[in-house]
Amino acid sequence: MKIIVPVKRVIDYNVKPRVKSDGTGVDLANVKMSMNPFDEIAVEEAIRLKEKGVATEIVAVSVGPQKAQETLRTALAMGADRAILVMTDDEVEPLAVAKILKAIADEEAPGLVILGKQAIDDDSNQTGQMLAALMGRPQGTFASAVAVDGSTVTVTREVDGGLETVKLALPAIVTTDLRLNEPRYASLPNIMKAKSKPMATKSPADYGVDTTPRLKTLKVTEPPVRSAGIKIADVDALVAKLKEMGVAQ
């Protein structure tokens, strides 16, 4: 079985994003970038399935600028077999990404597409669901456990009320949650091997996808600064303060 794992290049999760002075977006100049953490979990899960003998090939895919090659090389160093970069400098929205992934999946015929449930830059949480709808395939989102058995995959999902387990017929789409696994670090030998692994470069036009944005960002601002808290001596003082603030009567 072949597995496709889409990965996205985002601002590193340890970096505090800065808004541009003109409010047109987030400043990416001289900012450390890395693979979206949820996508790292997806790559790790695909590798584990291959180690179990369930998968035979892992194809990492990214849609983005030329520098996204670094993100794909990270996936290759972790254990992916080859990569496809769909190169564009445009800000590609989730629907366009889903259309590109569908076109790639039509060519590659994977048994599973495993991707992060959301990217930490836009937090859209849409691509996996849109891809499943476009392909007409079953989906298991927010996965905290994945088990492939023959022609089906069982996915334990994290939902508001606890956990939900679904069984999907393959091929299927799975999106990963934080508790699915702990991604491995790429070893130095694997980083060196990744340099020789094949990486194809395509464009959205190669797949017949128009990436023209359907949404327009009007303004980006920093979140309001939280006011400092105060210490209350005792319960009576707390009640009095709440009454003063109009919270209690």
N, C-alpha and C positions, 0 to 999 in steps of 0.2 A: 504494500500500500504506500502511496506517495502522500506526503503531507506538505501543504503550503503554509508558511508562517509569515504574514505581513508584519513588518517592523517600521517604526517611525522614529525619525531624528527629532528630538525635542531638547529644550533647555534642561540641563542636568537637575535632578530633583534636589540637590543640595544647594543650588543657586537661587537667590532671591530675585525674581524678575523685576526689571525696572521699566517704567513706562516712558516712552519718548516724550521729550519736552513739548512737542506740538500735539500730543494726545492722539496720534494716529495709530499707535500700536505699541507692542512691546519691543524694547531695544535689544537686538541680538548681536550688536557689535562687541567683539572680544568677550563673548560669553561662552562658557563651557557647555558643549552639547553632548548628548549621549543617547542611548537607546531608551525609548519609553519603558519604564519599569514593568508595566503589565505585559509588554511585548517580550521582555526578557523571560518572564514566566512562561509565555507561550512557546518560546524557543526551547526552554528547558524541558517542558512537557513533551514536545515533539522528539527531543533527543532521548528522553526516557522511554518513549514508546518504541523508538528504533532499537534501543538497547535490549528491550524485551522481545525483539523479533517481530513486533507488530508492524512496524514501518520499514520500508526499504530505502526510501530517499526523502530528504528534507530540502525543500526549496524555499529560501528566504526571499521576500519581495519587499521593496520599498518604493514609495512614490515621493519624489522630492528633488532637491538640487543635487549637483554633482557631489557635494560633500556628504551626501547620504551614503556614499560608497563606504565611508568609515563605519557607519552603523551596520551595513551589510557585512563588512569584514569581521566585525565583532560577532555577528551571528554565525559566520563561517568558522571563526576560531572556537566558538562554543561547541560546534558539532554539525552545523548545517552542511549539506553537500555542495550546493551551488546557489547562485543568487541572481535575481533579476532587478535591475534598477530602472524604473520608469522615470526618466529625468525630466523635470520641469521646475522652473523658477517661480511659477505661479503658486499662490496659496490655494491648495486644492481642498475643496469641501468634501465631507464624508460621502455624499452621493456619488461624486465623480470618482472617488477612491474605490467605492463599492463596484462601480461600473468597470473600472480598470481591472479589479481583482476578479470579477466575473469573466472578463475576456481571457485573462490568464488561466483561470480555472477551466474554462472551456477547452483551452489548448492542452493543459497539463493533465486534466482528468484526475485530480487528487481524491483520495478517499476521505480525507479530513482537511479542513482549513481551520487552523487554530490561531487566534489573534487576541490581543489584549482587549479587555472589555471597554477601555477608553484610553485616550491619550491625556497626559497630565497638562498639556498646554491649552487645549480647547475644552476638554472634559465633555465632549459631545455624546459619547456612548451611543453611537449610531451605526458605525460602519458594519459591524458584524451582523446586526439585524437587517440592515438594508441589503447586504450581500446575500443573506439567506432568502430574503424575499425575491430578489432578482433572479436567483438560481432555482427557486422553488424547492429548496432543501430544508430539512429539519434543523433546528438550532437549539443548542444548550448554552445559555448565557450565564455569566457570573459563576463559572465552574470552580468548585473547591476540590473536586475529585473526578477523574476521568478513567474509565476502564473499557477497553475495546475487547469485544468477544465475537469473533467471526464477522458477521455482516452487520453487527450493531455496536453502538457505543453507549455506555451508561454514564450519565453526567449527574453529579450531585451539585445542586445549585444553591447559592446563598440568596435567600429571599427575606422579606421583612419579618415573616413569622418564624423563621428558623431555616430549615433545610428542605429542599424538594429534590427528589430523584426522578430523572426522566430517562427513558430508553429510546434512542434514536436509530433509525435505519441509515446505514452508510450509503452514499456519501453525505456528510453533515458539516455543519458549522459550529464551532465551539469558541466561546470567548472566556478568557481566564480572569479569575479573581486573585486577590493577594495571597490567600491561604492555600492555593493549589500546590505550590512547591517553593523551594529555595533555589534560585538560579545559581549555577556553578560559575566560578571564575575561569576564564580562558587561560590555559597554561602557555608558557612561552613557546614550547614546541608546536602547539596547535595554532598559536598566533602566526608563527612562521609558515606553517602549512597552509593557512588561510590565504596567504598571498598568491598561492598557485592554484587555488580553487577557481572554477569558472564563474564569471560574472557577466551576464548579458546586459547591454544597455539599450533601452527602448524609449519611446516617447508616447505620450497619450494618443497622438494621432495614429500610431501604429496599431492601436486597438480601437480606433474609431470613436474615441471619447473626447467630448468637448469639456474642457476644465474651466470654462468661463464662470466666474462666481455668480451665484444667484442671491447672495447676501452681501450687504455693504456695511462695514463697520463705521459708525458715525463718530464715535469717540471712545477712547480708553482712558480710564482714570484709576488712580490708586484707591484702595479701599479706605474708608474713613478711619482715622486714628482712634483707637479705643481710649476712653477716659480712664484715669486711674481709679482703683477701688478705694474704699475707706474701711477702717476698722471700727467695729461696734463693741462697746464695753460689755453689754449684757443684753438679755432678751428684751427688757423694757426699752432700752435705747434703740434696739432694732425695730420694735413695733412703732416707736415714735418716729423713727426715720422713714419707715414705710408709709406712715400716714402723711408725713410731710411731702413725700414724693407722690402721693395720691394712689399708691399701690394698695394700701390697706385702709379699712374704715374702722 
